[in-house]
Amino acid sequence: MPKEPPTSSSRTLDLMSGRAWLYARVSKDLRDGSSCDQQLTIGRRECEREGVPVAGEYRDDDISASQYAKRARADWDRLMDDLKADAQPGDRLWGWEISRLARERGTWSETVRLLQDLGMFLWVGGKVYDPQSPQDMFFLDIMLAKAVAEVGDTRQRILRDVAARAEAGGATGKPGYGFEHVYDSSTGAFLERRPKADEAEVVAEMADRLLAGDGLETIARNLNARKVPNSIGRVAGEQMPNGKASRGWTAATVRSMLMRSSIMGKRSWKGRLISEGGWEGIVSEDDWHELQRILKSKSGQVRDGRASHELSGIATCGAKTERAEENQMPKLVRCGCRVYAEPAKHGRVYRCRGRYAGDESGHVTRKADLIEEQATGLLMEHFSRPDVKAALLAPPDENGEAARARAEVQRLKQELEELYEDVRARRVSRALAAADEEGIRAELKRLEGRVRPRAVDPMLIALARNPRAAWAGWSVEQRRKAWRAAVARLDVLPVGRVGRRQVPVEESILVEFVDFGAA
């Protein structure tokens, strides 16, 4: 049964005994009407003047109430929950003006319905309105419609202004790392984009070092070693909210910083660089174009792109390091980080660089020539084995594996057809047949890979035919490709200061080759 509408006398008695729930909101504090502090001060004074007790105070600073809002109003949601739990007939929801409470039709509709269900009043603009009254609601709906229209008009003006400034080369959107936006303290109007001292120094250093010949990875490692926070304020190794360690600066983030046209005081708009307008840059326009030329090369440096180290980035660190997972005791585990070639006092070395730039590193540092010689020796030995040659050089069906698998597939398909025939003839129940079918199909799926012809890398076939001749005729890049195809794991092991002139190969490196089906 629907509720009977309250009489005017009962509503008057409710109003006289009710409390006030104060809510204040501002989109940008001190820039959009009165601040939350000012609004709540006005609300308290009105309650004191009218002799109305305050049931609670709620505020949302710097949060929009329009349909374009990107963040939820935490205190508004808390207010709604508290009203549902504790509000009484005759209580008042107070707001400085209606636009502080809502600027979106859906929220307004839900709020009005709640106030009506609870028998509450709405107190805005110094006047009390009754949501149960059609006349009061007509006036309130008009005020809400004006507030919604103002939001729409403002948004259109902003979008037009952004487009106009973008076409003219002016600053729009967030300032980005290295810059800050300056606003008028009284009106909140945007004044200018300018370099932010500490961040701009980092960007300038990145640019100078890249122009001087340093690589992206080297720049990132140096910044992390000095504990320079990255573009989101994280230092390398710092624990993040998700429990993982921050990587700090990486080659990719350094590259993205230097690719931005904003660092030379210009912006791009719809794929083209705007020459007009702009702001004070961090690097010169000539330097920026030189940076782009360097960054668009393969490695981030001006090189011909040809690899010069066989195992750099392919081999991994085989040292045992102590590592602790969250809420667990530390334990010794294989490092597993990639090792890279670096110049050293007595020639090239392969060195562990850690899990990320700036992480603990240097578990292994071994002479590159020695490691390459030992690894190549194991490679030659492996591909000279008769079983490996047979597995790689035999025709796909010569060993009979695929032929046997194909025959088994045909038998299982026939068995499946017989099962279906038994079900149609009612010789087998559907439940029992379903279980058998599942097992047969699982076995068919397992055999699919064995039926298909096995793809073998042509470089491995060349190694199997004549490993030494093939290896001698290949470039470093071809050898790197062969290493990637041939090995599942290639660890460089730490040997320490053992005092021996020669270290056995098995104590120097560990190589696990890919299984080619050899016996």
Buried (B, 14 or more C-beta within 10 A) or exposed (E): EEEEEBEEEEBEBBBEEBBBBBBBBBBBBBBBBBBBBBBBEBBBEBBEEEEBEBBBBBBBBBBBBBBEBEEEBEBBEEBBEBBEEEBBBBBBBBBBBBBBBBBBEEBBEEBBEBBBEBBBBBBBEEEBBBBBBEEBBEEBBEBBEEBBEEBEEEEEEEEEEBEEBBEEBBBBEEBBBBBBBEEEEEEEEBEEBBBBEEBBBBBBBBBEBBBEEBBBBBBBBBBBEEEBBBBEEBBBBBEEEEEEBBBBBBBEBBBEBBEBBBBBBBBEBEEEEBEEBBBEBBBEBEBBEBBEEBBEEEBBBEEEEEBEBBBBBBBBBBBBBEBEEEEEEEEEEBBBBBBBBBEEEEEBBBBBBBBBBBBEBEBBBBBBEBBBEBBBEBBEEBBBBEEBBBBBEBEEEEBEBBBBBBEBBEEBEEBBEEBEEBBEEEEBEEEEBEEBBEEBEEEBEEBEEBBEEBEBBEBBEBBBEEBEEBBEEBEBEBBBBBBBBBBEBBBBBBEEEEEEEEBEBEEBBBBEBEEBBBE
